[in-house]
Amino acid sequence: MIPTSAATRAPAASKRASAQILKSLNALTNPSIGLRPSFILIQQLQPHPVGRRTFSTSPTKTAIKEFFPQKETESIRKTEPAWPHPAYTYDQMNAVTVAHREARTTSDKFALRAVKVLRWGLDLATGYKHEKATALNVHDPAAANKKYAMTEEKYMIRNVFLESVAGVPGMVAGMLRHLHSMRRMKRDNGWIETLLEESYNERMHLLTFMKMSEPGLFMRTMVLGAQGVWFNALFFAYLISPRTVHRFVGYLEEEAVITYTRQIKDIDAGRLPKWEELEAPQIAIDYWKMPEGNRSMRDLLLYIRADESKHREVNHTFGNLDQKEDPNPYNSEYKDPKKPHPTKDLTHTNEIGWDRKDVI
């Protein structure tokens, strides 16, 4: 039986909906407005709940709640990325592997130890205990899964925090080299652009994850504190030894590749069921130019892991060069283009970085 109040509201709601539809249809005849009212009408008739939308032009089975929706303006239709992302093929992304550069110098060993300390702190803060889970899984898989299993929510917290600090090193290094170039009135030999582009790329990772998970007050406070300490520590470290900082970031990116590789493996193993049918947000589709039919969460992680592998290579390469005199090998034209050399995409890769004798 329908309540009287509901029955009373139904005609009124129907009249309002009819009036809105007629208003939108009549607006179509106004040449100054064009097709915009028809778009509004389509949006009003969508069956999605308020505050939810599909983030892909391809069919999606799992809707994502939109955080920080893009604001429309009267004149601007779309804002393109300042640095268009290079194209990756699936063969290239699937070929990305976990790799480690051995610490050969005192500077390298210091950078590696610093990364291990940070990794321990991040694992503690995000509940990530992969090594303990692996050891326990050998004897008692059920107990390991119950005690240490990483869920979609835990991984997302880790990813947001990781990417919120990952965009700092490139910005600090680019800023200092920019000021150094102006102060000394000398060219920087192309390093600044690559460093700023790296920082921009890491921020796009963060924005992508934030489309799928809105950080709470505690996470925002952690990010604020970490960024304050992180920025100032890198600022003074880069003034003292740029080579050590680049090696440090190279080791840090090695850990990022490990983390995303484990997430991909967990999806393949069925341990992250919520991500199996999840579509990548539109911001990711536009930035990476993700092809139709390949816009799942797993595809997204492949692109992000490939980016991290490139940052790993770039910073290890920079750590091998003369910091003041050598040109940026990723932004240079080579005398013999057929010979393998550093590139912005994944055409030629060297997981542990290119040695100076091979590129300079």
Phi, psi and omega per residue, in radians:
M1 nan 2.332 -3.121
I2 -1.487 2.229 3.104
P3 -1.053 2.671 -3.119
T4 -1.096 -0.694 -3.115
S5 -1.105 -0.697 3.132
A6 -1.168 -0.707 3.136
A7 -1.124 -0.587 3.140
T8 -1.238 -0.653 -3.106
R9 -1.305 -0.475 -3.033
A10 -1.016 -0.887 3.133
P11 -1.057 -0.676 -3.125
A12 -1.124 -0.767 3.117
A13 -1.106 -0.680 3.139
S14 -1.126 -0.703 3.132
K15 -1.144 -0.713 -3.141
R16 -1.125 -0.735 3.130
A17 -1.113 -0.743 3.133
S18 -1.111 -0.724 -3.137
A19 -1.122 -0.685 3.137
Q20 -1.155 -0.716 3.132
I21 -1.108 -0.780 3.135
L22 -1.113 -0.680 3.138
K23 -1.107 -0.729 -3.136
S24 -1.190 -0.711 3.134
L25 -1.142 -0.710 3.125
N26 -1.139 -0.575 -3.128
A27 -1.170 -0.369 -3.131
L28 -1.120 -0.418 -3.130
T29 -1.390 -0.159 -3.138
N30 -1.471 1.935 -3.068
P31 -1.149 -0.375 -3.115
S32 -1.310 -0.269 -3.095
I33 -1.756 -0.610 3.117
G34 1.281 -2.362 -3.020
L35 -1.645 -0.008 -3.081
R36 -1.012 -0.788 3.132
P37 -1.044 -0.595 3.126
S38 -1.146 -0.593 3.077
F39 -1.151 -0.727 3.106
I40 -1.069 -0.724 3.141
L41 -1.091 -0.771 3.135
I42 -1.085 -0.727 3.138
Q43 -1.110 -0.644 -3.124
Q44 -1.221 -0.467 -3.105
L45 -1.617 0.028 3.129
Q46 -1.171 2.478 -3.125
P47 -1.392 -0.059 -3.088
H48 -1.190 2.586 3.063
P49 -1.133 2.838 3.137
V50 -1.097 2.356 3.126
G51 1.518 0.033 3.137
R52 -2.169 2.555 3.117
R53 -2.705 2.902 3.071
T54 -1.552 2.291 -3.040
F55 -1.670 0.151 -3.102
S56 -2.382 2.626 3.057
T57 -1.365 -0.247 3.071
S58 -1.527 2.739 -3.126
P59 -1.000 2.465 -3.137
T60 -2.251 2.512 3.135
K61 -1.735 -0.441 -3.094
T62 -2.133 2.011 -3.141
A63 -1.372 2.673 3.126
I64 -2.076 2.354 3.062
K65 -1.257 2.344 -3.069
E66 -1.540 2.192 3.024
F67 -1.885 2.629 -3.023
F68 0.691 1.153 3.138
P69 -1.042 2.567 -3.136
Q70 -1.205 2.339 -3.122
K71 -1.518 2.302 3.113
E72 -1.472 2.513 3.058
T73 -2.075 2.979 -3.065
E74 -1.255 -0.556 -3.017
S75 -1.948 -0.610 -3.031
I76 -1.520 2.233 3.116
R77 -1.551 -0.755 -3.044
K78 -2.747 2.512 3.091
T79 -1.915 2.036 -3.118
E80 -1.411 2.696 3.094
P81 -1.060 2.479 3.119
A82 -1.122 -0.609 3.083
W83 -2.074 1.757 3.104
P84 -1.011 2.434 -3.090
H85 -1.346 2.368 3.081
P86 -1.146 2.673 -3.092
A87 -1.377 2.355 3.030
Y88 -1.999 2.482 2.989
T89 -1.660 2.801 -3.129
Y90 -1.204 -0.540 3.068
D91 -1.109 -0.710 3.133
Q92 -1.170 -0.742 -3.121
M93 -1.203 -0.659 3.122
N94 -1.233 -0.329 -3.134
A95 -1.466 -0.118 3.126
V96 -1.150 2.306 -3.108
T97 -2.248 2.807 3.022
V98 -1.247 2.322 -3.119
A99 -2.531 2.733 -3.141
H100 -2.461 2.303 3.070
R101 -1.608 2.186 3.137
E102 -1.133 2.432 3.093
A103 -1.342 2.021 -3.034
R104 -1.814 -0.522 -3.089
T105 -2.010 2.983 3.086
T106 -1.066 -0.672 3.102
S107 -1.082 -0.763 3.126
D108 -1.086 -0.762 -3.100
K109 -1.141 -0.677 3.088
F110 -1.097 -0.779 3.141
A111 -1.097 -0.718 -3.127
L112 -1.156 -0.740 3.119
R113 -1.111 -0.686 3.124
A114 -1.090 -0.699 3.116
V115 -1.148 -0.710 3.129
K116 -1.073 -0.687 3.111
V117 -1.141 -0.793 3.124
L118 -1.124 -0.673 3.124
R119 -1.092 -0.730 3.106
W120 -1.071 -0.776 3.137
G121 -1.128 -0.721 3.131
L122 -1.179 -0.677 3.090
D123 -1.075 -0.737 -3.135
L124 -1.130 -0.739 -3.094
A125 -1.223 -0.533 -3.055
T126 -1.866 0.089 3.104
G127 1.209 0.518 -3.085
Y128 -1.715 1.920 -3.068
K129 -2.294 1.103 -3.024
H130 -1.131 -0.743 -3.098
E131 -1.106 -0.765 3.116
K132 -1.133 -0.675 3.129
A133 -1.117 -0.721 3.141
T134 -1.126 -0.742 -3.139
A135 -1.138 -0.754 -3.135
L136 -1.237 -0.534 -3.115
N137 -1.105 -0.469 3.127
V138 -1.121 -0.648 -3.071
H139 -1.725 -0.639 -3.061
D140 -2.554 1.501 -3.107
P141 -1.015 -0.681 -3.114
A142 -1.113 -0.759 3.139
A143 -1.180 -0.668 3.122
A144 -1.105 -0.738 3.140
N145 -1.171 -0.660 -3.114
K146 -1.246 -0.649 -3.025
K147 -1.576 -0.644 -2.987
Y148 -2.094 0.009 -3.037
A149 -1.034 2.368 3.082
M150 -1.599 2.188 3.103
T151 -1.665 3.028 3.095
E152 -1.051 -0.676 -3.120
E153 -1.168 -0.728 3.130
K154 -1.140 -0.738 3.119
Y155 -1.115 -0.679 -3.112
M156 -1.165 -0.694 3.072
I157 -1.046 -0.773 3.140
R158 -1.106 -0.754 -3.107
N159 -1.133 -0.757 -3.141
V160 -1.086 -0.805 -3.124
F161 -1.158 -0.735 -3.132
L162 -1.053 -0.817 -3.087
E163 -1.303 -0.398 3.136
S164 -1.207 -0.440 3.104
V165 -1.809 -0.290 -3.088
A166 -1.206 -0.409 -3.126
G167 -1.456 -0.034 -3.089
V168 -1.387 -0.815 -3.035
P169 -0.989 -0.804 -3.138
G170 -1.088 -0.671 3.129
M171 -1.183 -0.743 3.129
V172 -1.110 -0.847 -3.123
A173 -1.114 -0.761 3.129
G174 -1.109 -0.717 -3.131
M175 -1.128 -0.808 -3.109
L176 -1.152 -0.697 3.120
R177 -1.200 -0.596 3.084
H178 -1.096 -0.845 3.129
L179 -1.159 -0.654 3.131
H180 -1.121 -0.703 3.134
S181 -1.106 -0.752 3.135
M182 -1.231 -0.681 -3.090
R183 -1.171 -0.709 -3.132
R184 -1.580 -0.109 -3.136
M185 0.976 0.833 3.119
K186 -2.334 2.722 3.087
R187 -1.209 2.706 3.127
D188 -1.710 -0.095 3.135
N189 1.105 0.559 2.949
G190 1.511 0.093 -3.120
W191 -1.272 -0.669 -3.002
I192 -0.994 -0.826 -3.075
E193 -1.048 -0.760 -3.125
T194 -1.165 -0.679 -3.141
L195 -1.172 -0.753 3.107
L196 -1.185 -0.631 3.100
E197 -1.139 -0.639 3.075
E198 -1.096 -0.785 3.122
S199 -1.083 -0.719 3.112
Y200 -1.090 -0.739 -3.134
N201 -1.099 -0.724 3.121
E202 -1.139 -0.633 3.104
R203 -1.168 -0.584 3.071
M204 -1.156 -0.601 3.030
H205 -1.042 -0.799 -3.124
L206 -1.099 -0.824 -3.136
L207 -1.058 -0.646 3.127
T208 -1.118 -0.820 3.142
F209 -1.182 -0.587 3.133
M210 -1.224 -0.358 3.034
K211 -1.161 -0.409 -3.079
M212 -1.823 -0.234 -3.107
S213 -2.688 2.105 3.140
E214 -1.575 2.034 -3.117
P215 -1.113 2.484 3.086
G216 -1.464 -3.065 -3.083
L217 -1.090 -0.698 -3.121
F218 -1.115 -0.788 3.138
M219 -1.133 -0.726 3.124
R220 -1.095 -0.647 3.105
T221 -1.167 -0.724 3.099
M222 -1.081 -0.754 -3.137
V223 -1.124 -0.735 -3.141
L224 -1.072 -0.823 3.139
G225 -1.147 -0.768 -3.116
A226 -1.118 -0.692 -3.117
Q227 -1.187 -0.663 3.118
G228 -1.097 -0.831 3.118
V229 -1.171 -0.775 -3.057
W230 -1.092 -0.812 -3.106
F231 -1.073 -0.846 -3.077
N232 -1.199 -0.657 3.112
A233 -1.113 -0.771 3.128
L234 -1.200 -0.603 3.133
F235 -1.019 -0.902 -3.112
F236 -1.272 -0.598 3.122
A237 -1.126 -0.682 -3.123
Y238 -1.244 -0.526 3.060
L239 -1.160 -0.634 -3.089
I240 -1.382 -0.869 -3.066
S241 -2.635 1.587 3.107
P242 -1.010 -0.651 -3.120
R243 -1.065 -0.739 3.137
T244 -1.129 -0.689 3.140
V245 -1.135 -0.743 3.117
H246 -1.124 -0.675 3.088
R247 -1.151 -0.690 3.103
F248 -1.040 -0.809 3.137
V249 -1.162 -0.634 3.076
G250 -1.037 -0.769 3.098
Y251 -1.178 -0.628 3.112
L252 -1.109 -0.705 3.124
E253 -1.225 -0.493 3.020
E254 -1.026 -0.743 3.126
E255 -1.171 -0.628 3.114
A256 -1.114 -0.721 3.102
V257 -1.084 -0.702 3.100
I258 -1.072 -0.804 -3.107
T259 -1.062 -0.830 -3.103
Y260 -1.261 -0.524 3.059
T261 -1.116 -0.713 3.116
R262 -1.155 -0.647 3.106
Q263 -1.129 -0.726 3.114
I264 -1.108 -0.748 3.124
K265 -1.140 -0.637 3.114
D266 -1.163 -0.632 3.066
I267 -1.129 -0.802 -3.131
D268 -1.100 -0.540 -3.128
A269 -1.477 -0.040 3.111
G270 1.419 0.253 -3.118
R271 -1.503 -0.119 3.117
L272 -2.228 1.225 -3.037
P273 -1.090 -0.519 -3.133
K274 -1.191 -0.391 -3.116
W275 -1.636 -0.179 -3.064
E276 -1.146 -0.616 -3.117
E277 -1.929 0.164 -3.067
L278 -1.379 2.321 3.117
E279 -1.563 2.550 3.062
A280 -1.182 2.530 3.105
P281 -1.180 2.774 -3.069
Q282 -1.066 -0.582 3.132
I283 -1.059 -0.611 3.107
A284 -1.281 -0.721 3.137
I285 -1.057 -0.733 -3.136
D286 -1.226 -0.719 -3.046
Y287 -1.252 -0.819 -3.122
W288 -1.587 -0.011 -3.098
K289 0.930 0.879 -3.090
M290 -1.171 2.233 -3.088
P291 -1.236 2.663 3.096
E292 -0.991 2.336 -3.137
G293 1.566 -0.157 3.118
N294 -2.257 1.057 -3.062
R295 -2.274 0.553 3.140
S296 -1.446 3.008 3.085
M297 -1.084 -0.634 3.111
R298 -1.124 -0.728 3.088
D299 -1.071 -0.726 3.129
L300 -1.058 -0.766 3.135
L301 -1.134 -0.554 3.079
L302 -1.103 -0.763 3.134
Y303 -1.131 -0.779 -3.104
I304 -1.163 -0.718 3.103
R305 -1.089 -0.685 3.103
A306 -1.093 -0.709 3.081
D307 -1.053 -0.789 -3.119
E308 -1.128 -0.618 3.105
S309 -1.158 -0.605 3.093
K310 -1.216 -0.712 3.073
H311 -1.091 -0.662 3.080
R312 -1.018 -0.826 -3.132
E313 -1.152 -0.789 -3.082
V314 -1.071 -0.828 -3.073
N315 -1.261 -0.601 3.045
H316 -1.156 -0.647 3.088
T317 -1.142 -0.821 3.105
F318 -1.028 -0.607 3.123
G319 -1.194 -0.272 3.133
N320 -1.630 -0.117 -2.988
L321 -1.766 2.906 2.974
D322 -1.280 2.035 -2.987
Q323 -1.159 -0.394 -3.054
K324 -1.783 -0.550 -2.962
E325 -1.929 -0.539 -3.024
D326 -1.265 2.444 3.048
P327 -1.287 2.814 3.112
N328 -1.285 1.983 -3.094
P329 -1.206 -0.231 3.135
Y330 -1.581 -0.043 -3.130
N331 -2.358 0.696 -3.067
S332 -2.255 2.682 3.040
E333 -1.703 2.266 -3.035
Y334 -1.695 2.578 -3.137
K335 -1.159 -0.590 3.083
D336 -2.089 1.533 -3.055
P337 -1.156 -0.298 -3.133
K338 -1.344 -0.382 3.128
K339 -1.342 2.342 3.122
P340 -0.931 2.340 -3.112
H341 -2.683 2.870 -3.138
P342 -1.038 2.407 3.102
T343 -2.392 2.834 3.117
K344 -1.270 -0.504 3.137
D345 -1.660 -2.776 -3.086
L346 -1.815 0.394 -3.123
T347 -1.071 -0.872 3.063
H348 -2.154 2.141 -3.101
T349 -2.159 2.645 3.025
N350 -2.500 1.778 -2.962
E351 -0.978 -0.613 -3.071
I352 -1.798 0.246 3.080
G353 1.620 2.641 3.130
W354 -1.492 2.359 3.069
D355 -1.290 2.667 -3.083
R356 -1.047 -0.675 -3.103
K357 -1.149 -0.367 -3.109
D358 -1.544 -0.305 -3.061
V359 -2.184 -0.342 -3.101
I360 -1.912 nan nan
